[in-house]
Amino acid sequence: MSEHNSEKYLLENAAVNIFIQIYNQNYKDQLTIQVRQERPDVILAHAGQEFSGLEITHLFYDSQQAKVLLGRSEDDFDRIETMDKSIDTLNELIKKKERIYRDLGLSHDLSLLIRNASPIYGMTDFLKHKECIYKSYVFTNIWFLSRDGDGEWLLTDLLQP
């Protein structure tokens, strides 16, 4: 496995583990990982033995922030982040993933899990701008996993009102 694929797997694995833990604490329908694969990243089994796909991605402000946060650059990330740019980046990420899956014809529901990597903007910041977030019709849910002021991971479905 290449270094990039190994890192990608570790990031996805951490995100899905946090997601399942929070989801199972808050919903009766308990989830377990059934299969790890390339597309979608995970097939989840619901308590009722239904299956759904989960595509996992991470939201970085831009590629430079990703490099700094992932230890690939020793440069400082000294640009000022704006919420507008963060929302634009989130929307482009959703649209990019939507294009990949639009015509795939999967036999099960598909959800998108986005783990927010921003050290500046948390869940509350994004929820204040929820009306500006792109609503995809390809995904059953767009789960947004983010920290907030207290440092705890929070989970919300961006497609729910």
Disulfide bonds with the S-S distance in Angstrom:
none
